[in-house]
Amino acid sequence: MCTRIFWNTNDVAKTVSRCMDWAVSDEPELWFLPRGTARDGRADDHSLTWTSAYASVVTSMWGMGTVDGLNEKGLGAHALYLDPTDVEFPEPDGRPSVANALWVQYLLDNFATVADAVAHIDRVRITSPLFRGIQLGVHIALEDASGDSAIIEPLGGELVVHHGSEYTVMANSPTLDKQLENRARYRPFGGELPPPGDITSADRFVRSAYFLHYLPEPENTEEAVAGVFQLIANVSVPYGAPYSTGDVYPTWWRAGADLTNRVYYFGSTRSPNIFWVTLDDLADTTEVRKIDPRELTLVGDQTAHLEPAALLY
């Protein structure tokens, strides 16, 4: 039950965090992808091809697609799970297509702001090919250094966009409309209930919004980053903690970004450490680079330690 939290109300830095929860490890790799990288939508016979306009630092899932990232303009993008029974992608209609596993990368490669991405949201058709033999539903969260935000959900055969700085929290299923309806039952969102404490998606959505509402103004950038990491830790699932069904979907990693200063952060929950990569320090880099973010000794600035690599997807 992944969660994304965007802190856009402080005056120091716009920061965001997210967690990745799954039954098994998604075997993440952290990549730097320079501007000018040739890409393919990997969707169907109408797959879009493009060349990236912006460099990005991203996290991949099973070497098959991008699930999270930040580009050099301060645009962040995150793919979170949405129950396939809620999802209906557009039917073929002549537009070029992009697979949902490449949706985040397409957005980071081509747009500098949330507003620009939303304005061109229907330029391509998003498809949902099998992902390791699994039909995955996804929805997307976007934010940028201005504090703008959007949640994009493929519902009823079209992309439904919630665009505005008020959309600071996203979790997995149900859809955003239903999450917001449930949130209204709690303080300080119109209701009287105290924040819930379960690990369900709905409860984590409310808890994220509740504590985000009360975050005090940070004194510096470090506190702005620490704030969102503290909140995402609050809604992360410890190893072994079961849902009511008995299924176990622990948090494998947490990532975050300082959109204002273009720094991407990552922490494996198997490690006590957090490390980061600074995009501005890679401005002149023209080769693909990567690092294994599951390496337990990684801590602090790892920008200089990304190694040249062949892009796998």
N, C-alpha and C positions, 0 to 999 in steps of 0.2 A: 504494500500500500504506500506507494511513493507520495511525497509531499513537496511542494515548492512554496517558499516564503520570500516575498519581495519587500524590502524596507525602503520606501521612497519618500518618507515624510521627514527625515532628518536633514539637517543643513550641511552635513560633513561629506557624505558619500552615499550614492545609491548602491545598495548591496542586496544580494540575493543568495539563497541557499536552497538545496534540494537533497533528498535522500533517494537511494535506490534499494527497493525491497523486492526480493524474489525468493522462490523456493530453493534455487541453486545459484551459484555465482554466475554473473553475466560476463565474467572474464574481461573486465574493462582494460582498455589501453588508452593512454592519454597521448594525443597527437597535436602537433603544430602543423597546420596546412597553410602554405603561403598563398598570397593572391596570385592568380594566374594558374591555379591548379585545374586541370581538365576533369570534369565530372560527368557521370551518367546517372539518370534517374532509376535505372534497374527495375523498371516497372513492367513494361510489356512492349509490344511492337511500336508503340508511340512514345517510348521513353524520351524525355528531354535530355539533351546534352548541353552543357554550359561550361564556362570558364569562370572561376571564382573572381569576383571583383574585390573581395576583402579577405585578409588573412584571418585565421581563427585558431583557437585552442579548444579541442573537443575531446569528449570521452566516447569511445565506441563500445558497442555491446556485441559480444561474440564475434568480433571482427566482421560484422555484417552491416553495420550502419552506425549513425551518430545519434546518441541519445541525449546529449547535453553539450553545451558549449558557449563560448563568448567570442565575438569577433573584434577586430581592431578598432571599430567605431563605437564600441561599448554596447552593442546589441547582444542580449543573452537569449538563448532558446533552450527549451527543455521538453522532452517527450515523456509523458506519464501514461500509465496504463488506463484504459477505459474499457469496460466490459464489452466484448464484441456484440452482445445482444443489444447494446445501446447504440452501436455504431452502424452507420450506413454511408459508405463512400459514394461519390458521384459515379454515375454510369458513363461509359465511353461516349464522348461527344465531339471528337475531333481535336480537342486540346492536347498538347503534349503532356505526358504523365510522369509522375515521380512517386516511387514507392514510399510507404510510410516510414520505412527504416532510413530513408535519405531525406525526409522532410525537414528535419532540423538543420541538416547540412545545407540544403538548398536555401533556406532562409538566411543562414549566417553568411553564405557565400554571396548573396545577391542584394541584401538590404542593410542600410545603415541605421534605420530607426523603425520603431514599431509602426508608426503612421505610414511609412513607405511600404512596409510589408503588408499591412492591412489593405492599403489602396490597391495592391496588385495581387490580392489573395486568390483571385479567380483566374490568374494567368495560366496556371497549370491544374491538372486534375490529379488528385492524390489517390493512389490505389493501395490495396492491401494484400500483396502476395504472401504466401505462407512463409513464416519466419521460423526456421528449424522445424518445419512441419506443423507449426502452430499458427492458428489464426489470431493475430494480436490486434486489439483495438487500441488506438492511441488518441490522446488530445495534446495540444501544444500550449505552452505558456511562453510568452515573449515579454521582454522588458528592455528599456534602454536607459542611458545615462541622464535623460531629461526627467525620468520618473514615470514615463508612459508605460502602459501595460496592455496586454491583450491575452485572452484565452480563446483558442480556436478548437471547435469540436465538430467532427464529421457526423452530422445527424440528418436523417431524412433525405439523404442523397445530396446534401449541400454542406458547405462549410459555414457553421454558425459562429459568428465572431462577437465576443464581448470585449469592447475596446474602451479603456479608460483607466486612469491612475488608481481607481478604487479597487481594481481586481488584483489584489496583492497576494492572495492565497489560492492554491489549487491542490487538490488531492486526486486520488483515483476515483473510481465510480462511487456515487452516481454522477450524473451530469452537473455542470456548474449551477444551473437554475435550481436544482433540487438541493444542492449543498447550501446555497444561499437561503433557501426557504427554511432548511433545518437550522441554520445559524441564527435566524431571527428569534429562536426560542430561548437564546442565551444572553446573559449580560456580556458586554454592553451594547448589544445589537437589537434591542427592543424587547427582549424577553427577561425573565426573572431567574432562569436556571443558572447555577454555577457551571464553570467549565467541566466537561466530561473527562474521564480518565482512561477510557478503553483504548485499544489499538486499532479499532475499526477506522475506515477511511473517513466516515462522517464525523466521528469524534475527533480525529486528528485535525480535520479541517477547522472545526470550531476552536480547538485548543490553540492551533497556530494563529488564528485570527485574534483570539482573546489576548494572548500574551504579546503579540505584535502591537496591539492597541496600546499596551502599557509600557513599551520600551522607552526608557528615558533618552533624551538627546545625548548622543555620544560626544566626547570631548575631542576625539581624533579619529582617523581612518581605522586604526586598529580596533577601536571599540565598535565602530560601525560594522566591521567584518565579524567581530566576536559576537555581536548581538544576534545576527542571523544564524550563526553556527550554534549558539546556545539554544535558540528556538528550534532548529532542526533536530538537535540532539533530544530535545524534549518530546518530539513526536516520532523518534526513531524506535524501532522494535528490537529489543535485545535478542540474541541468539537463543533459540529454544522456546520463546514465548508463543503459545498457541492461540489461534483464533477460536471462536466458538465452535467451528467445524472440526477442530483438531489439527487443521493445516498450520504449517509453520512457514512464515515468509519474513525472515529477519532482514534488517537493514545491513547491506553489504558495504555500502560506501556513502559518503556525503560529499557533495561538491558545492562550491559557491563562487561568487564573483564580486569584485569591486568594479562596477560598471563605470564609475567616474574616472578611475585611474587605470582601467583595463588590465586587471590582475585576476587570474583564474586560480581557485583554490581546490584542493582535493584531500580527502582523508579516508583511508580504509578503516572500517570498524574493527579490523584485526590488528590495527596499529594504534598507539596512543598519540601519533603525530599527525600534523597537517603540513602539507607543502604547497608551494604555489609557483606559477609561471607568469612572468610579466610580458604582456604582448608588445609593449613599446620597445623592449630590449631585443625583440626579434624583427623589428621593422625592416631591416635590410636582408633578412634571411630569405633565400629563394628555394630552399630544398625542404622536403617533407622531413619532419623529425618526430620522434616519439620517446616515451618512457613508460616503464611498467609501473603503474600507480599502486600495485599490490606489494611492491617491495617495502618491507616493514621498516627499513632504516631511513626512508626518505623523510626529510624534515626541512622546513625553511625554503628559501629560494632555490629552485631546481632549474631555472631557465637555461643556465649554461650547461646542464647535464642531459638535455634532450639530445638523442643521437640520430644521425641520418638513417632513414628507413624507407623501404618501398611501401607505398600505400596499398593496403590489402582490400579495400572496398570502395 
